[in-house]
Amino acid sequence: METGGPSRGPGALSAADLDSSTDSEGEERVRRREEREEREEEETRAVASSPDGRYLKFCVELGRGSFKTVSRGLDTVTTMEVAWCELQDCGELGTSYWDQADQIRMV
């Protein structure tokens, strides 16, 4: 019967190996947590509000089409998430939504 401590088989790690791998894993976890917190902070930062202040627009784009962009928003009265839609102005690259609406109206 051996009394010299635990036997080490092939592929066994020493205490120093475990400490260094634990340190690097811990650093990686801290880095991932910090990145997640930064992303969450960015997503919850209001970048615009409605003229009356009831609705807030956040920096999270949910979708984009040919005429509008949809971002995450918040109704501050009901505390419900809403979709904040903004019409895009195509500028010189194409006709805007309003130009096309005027053309349709004339028909």
C-alpha positions as CSV (number, residue, x, y, z in Angstrom):
1,M,0.0,0.0,0.0
2,E,1.4,3.4,-1.0
3,T,1.4,6.3,1.3
4,G,3.2,8.9,-0.8
5,G,0.1,10.7,-2.1
6,P,-2.1,10.3,-5.1
7,S,-0.7,8.5,-8.0
8,R,-0.4,10.4,-11.3
9,G,-1.4,8.6,-14.4
10,P,-0.8,9.6,-18.0
11,G,-2.3,13.0,-18.8
12,A,-2.7,14.0,-15.2
13,L,-2.1,17.7,-14.5
14,S,0.0,19.0,-11.7
15,A,-1.3,21.6,-9.2
16,A,0.7,24.3,-11.1
17,D,-0.9,23.3,-14.3
18,L,-4.4,23.5,-12.7
19,D,-3.6,26.9,-11.2
20,S,-2.5,28.4,-14.6
21,S,-5.4,27.0,-16.5
22,T,-7.8,28.2,-13.8
23,D,-6.3,31.7,-14.0
24,S,-6.7,31.8,-17.8
25,E,-10.2,30.5,-17.6
26,G,-11.0,33.0,-14.9
27,E,-9.6,35.9,-17.0
28,E,-11.6,34.7,-20.0
29,R,-14.8,34.6,-17.9
30,V,-14.1,38.1,-16.6
31,R,-13.5,39.4,-20.2
32,R,-16.7,37.8,-21.5
33,R,-18.7,39.2,-18.6
34,E,-17.3,42.7,-19.2
35,E,-18.1,42.4,-22.9
36,R,-21.6,41.3,-22.1
37,E,-22.1,44.2,-19.7
38,E,-20.8,46.7,-22.2
39,R,-23.2,45.3,-24.9
40,E,-26.2,45.4,-22.4
41,E,-25.3,49.0,-21.4
42,E,-25.1,50.0,-25.1
43,E,-28.5,48.4,-25.8
44,T,-30.2,50.1,-22.9
45,R,-28.8,53.6,-23.7
46,A,-31.6,55.8,-25.1
47,V,-30.5,57.6,-28.3
48,A,-33.7,59.6,-29.0
49,S,-37.0,60.4,-27.5
50,S,-40.4,61.4,-28.8
51,P,-41.3,65.1,-28.7
52,D,-43.5,64.6,-25.7
53,G,-40.9,62.4,-24.0
54,R,-43.1,59.4,-23.7
55,Y,-41.2,57.1,-26.0
56,L,-37.5,56.3,-26.0
57,K,-35.5,54.9,-28.9
58,F,-32.6,52.6,-28.1
59,C,-29.5,51.8,-30.2
60,V,-30.7,48.3,-31.1
61,E,-31.8,48.0,-34.8
62,L,-34.5,45.3,-35.2
63,G,-34.9,45.6,-38.9
64,R,-34.4,47.7,-42.0
65,G,-36.4,47.9,-45.2
66,S,-36.4,50.1,-48.3
67,F,-38.3,52.9,-46.6
68,K,-37.9,52.6,-42.8
69,T,-35.7,51.4,-40.0
70,V,-37.2,49.7,-37.0
71,S,-35.4,50.0,-33.6
72,R,-36.2,48.9,-30.1
73,G,-38.1,51.4,-28.1
74,L,-39.9,51.9,-24.8
75,D,-43.2,53.4,-23.8
76,T,-42.2,55.1,-20.5
77,V,-45.8,55.4,-19.4
78,T,-46.7,51.7,-19.7
79,T,-43.1,50.4,-19.5
80,M,-43.8,48.2,-22.5
81,E,-41.3,47.6,-25.3
82,V,-42.3,49.1,-28.6
83,A,-41.0,49.3,-32.1
84,W,-39.6,52.7,-33.0
85,C,-40.1,53.1,-36.8
86,E,-38.3,55.9,-38.7
87,L,-38.8,56.7,-42.4
88,Q,-35.6,56.9,-44.3
89,D,-34.9,59.6,-46.8
90,C,-33.2,58.1,-49.8
91,G,-31.7,61.4,-50.8
92,E,-30.1,61.6,-54.2
93,L,-29.8,57.8,-54.5
94,G,-33.6,57.3,-55.1
95,T,-37.0,58.7,-54.4
96,S,-38.1,59.0,-50.9
97,Y,-41.3,57.6,-49.4
98,W,-43.0,60.9,-49.6
99,D,-42.1,61.4,-53.2
100,Q,-43.6,58.0,-54.1
101,A,-46.7,58.8,-52.0
102,D,-47.1,62.0,-53.9
103,Q,-46.7,60.2,-57.3
104,I,-49.3,57.6,-56.3
105,R,-51.7,60.3,-55.1
106,M,-51.5,62.0,-58.5
107,V,-52.6,58.8,-60.3
